[in-house]
Amino acid sequence: MIREETLNLLEWQRVCQHLSTFAATKIGAIAARQLAIPGDRQQSQQLLQQTQEAYALEMNPQTGLTFGGIRDIWEALERAEIGGMLQGEELLNVATTLSGARQLRRVIDNTELEVPVLRELVSELRTYPELEQEIHHCIDERGDVADRASPQLEGIRRQLKQVRDRIYQTLNRIIQRQGSALQEHLITSRGDRFVLPVKAPQKEKIPGIVHDSSATGATLYIEPRAIVNENNTLRTLQRQEKNAEEVVLRRLSQSIAEVIPDLERLLAIVTQLDLANARARYSIWLEANPPRFVEATQATELRQLRHPLLVWQEKHEQGNAVVPINVSMSPAIRVVTITGPNTGGKTVTLKTLGLAMLMAKVGLFIPAREPVELPWFSQVLADIGDEQSIEQSLSTFSGHVRRISRILEAVADDENALVLLDEVGAGTDPSEGSALAIALLQHLSDRARLTVATTHFGELKTLKYEDARFENASVEFDDESLSPTYRLLWGIPGRSNAMQIARRLGLSSEVVDLAQSYIRSGISVDVNETIAELEAQRRRQETKADEASQIVAQAERLNQEISEKAEQLRRREENLKLQQEQAVQAAIDEAKEEIAKVIRRLQQGHATAQDAQKATEAMERIRQQRLPSASKPPKPKPGFAPKVGDRVRIPRLGQTAEVLAIEKEGELTVRFGLMKMEVPLADVESLSGEKPDLPQPKAKANPQKSSQTAAPAATVKTAPLVRTSTNTLDVRGSRVHEAEPRLEEAIAQAVPVGGALWIIHGKGTGKLRQGVHEILGRSPHIKNFELAAQKEGGAGVTVAYLK
């Protein structure tokens, strides 16, 4: 009983009525007005998931749910189930409902959105397309049985048409012959029999049966004797037609009766879909957000919470703008005491909280800002308003006590209830009422999950400082305008401001001043002054907070502008880089074309050493022209001293090697891969690009000799090597002893030219390559050798560098 009382006190039916206006079908609207409150959290979560998925479909114009053709066929199904015969219009409603349900399933199954709950819901739909087709075959769009429904019916209707045609022909002949005896030249009917309107004095001219007369008696409706037999035949055929139609209707009704359970399930699913869609549309209209049920150890957070009925009043009835409230409670809070002046919005706050909890339970979004986080309450119980009754001899206080007693009974076995108490302890002696209110709140703090109570008793304001489970809140009152602001303030109690309100409402100033003089000075006055000072301090803090918010907003705008400019600079830098890369690529392409021309000239005819030297010099000129940065190597980092075991880089060979020994005269013995060789200290650098400190030349060294020895090194470093047919030796298929004289001969021919010699030995078993490497290692003319690059043969080719 208390649960129904709570729904009435919170005006829950008005919320349901508003929700029903967003339903697309009659059955959905009826279900919305009779919305049931779920009894477990899992069901509420399921409803919320349905609403979220319907919300996503509704926000997508291409996937919104449409309920065209869905009709309320519950009554028709009940009559068919007990063997009743459905009429043509009822059968059509069944067919269109089947079609509408199939369309709903098609939309949900084909959408790309994630709607698993709705998909699972429609997966149980059976829409019986064959039954729908049979109904449309037998019943036309007006709800009448069609001729094609049965051969018998089609034959009867053919005969009916023939009889009617004969009757019309006979009557038209009579009208032509006896037109003067007729009141009007028309054919009408009385009691399913065709008649003519005859003037009463002229009735003898048209003998027949009089079926009716006009109110004045001047006109008689006579069935001419010539068509009596035809009318009888017509009546007989009409009865046969009706019987044939009933046969069709009963057959279709029986077909429906056979699948009643599936059709009832279909209606239930369609109703759930319509309710989910209505909840989503109502939530969109409310500008609401989905709630999240938190555990008992998590805080409750409802920011900018609005009363849904006040939102409706504002939008539909040009009401005042809704003032939102903020609710933020730690999980340890069990009782909240709201104080403040009358007409300040305390009762509205209670109703707003109660409706928010109920809306979340039934799957509705909450009109509050995200995140919306609140506990799941098994029940919401309220004592709001006055329950006095003259008939039952109940005073205001008695009515409150009766209702609170029912609340205590309800929470005795349920510790997860929300209790809302308005003016707790009011209606009796203030001291006794205050004591009773304190005892009641302390009792509920041990039994109910959360209790929110409004009061004017100052003693209840101190409970917060005695028990950490209690919290104070107040509705704000503007001392300057002497009117409430309807804002909810947390952490500090409120003042009743009875004197200011009485003065604002027009009570005599003399009376108010006299009452003010009767207020005893003491603790109560000090408390009110303290509260007033706290409120003033809070207003100052809010002013500073607003100023800080403006500064933060300005900083965010500046940050946004800086970010936009940085993004513009980044895009500009990317464009410049792209242009540079395009220019470099164009230069590289042009250089490649010039190099290709040099190589083609070199490959034409029999190339000589002088040709190779000219080609090398030509490519060096191209390199200097196209890649000017190549002539300006980065300044090396000094101070590198390689040690045994260090890894160094040899830029000239493009290899990374390990230092095996440090020789005299600035020579290093290094190893890379399977090869060992000696390299000058000047030819190596660290892995980070540092050049080693070179030993100072001796004073007696011959400068001319140094110049002569340095020049080839510089040439080797700068001049690119070109592979031609004259510096390439192919020994594939030879044995080591067969390849040795050919290799020595090729080395002897290549010595005057210098540069490098490419030996093609293939991969095979590797014995020929090993033999070639041994020969090269013994040769006094070979400075070093290595395997060729992958594009030049890799492990199948060795490049030998001449001294």
Beta strands, then each sheet from edge to edge (+ up, - down):
strand 1: 188-190
strand 2: 193-199
strand 3: 208-213
strand 4: 219-224
strand 5: 291-294
strand 6: 300-305
strand 7: 325-329
strand 8: 335-339
strand 9: 369-375
strand 10: 379-383
strand 11: 417-421
strand 12: 450-454
strand 13: 470-478
strand 14: 483-490
strand 15: 637-640
strand 16: 647-650
strand 17: 655-662
strand 18: 667-672
strand 19: 675-680
strand 20: 690-692
strand 21: 728-730
strand 22: 756-760
strand 23: 782-787
strand 24: 797-802
sheet 1: 1+ 2- 4+ 3-
sheet 2: 5+ 9+ 6- 7+
sheet 3: 10+ 11+ 12+ 8+ 13+ 14-
sheet 4: 15+ 20+
sheet 5: 16+ 17- 18+ 19-
sheet 6: 21+ 22+ 24- 23+
end
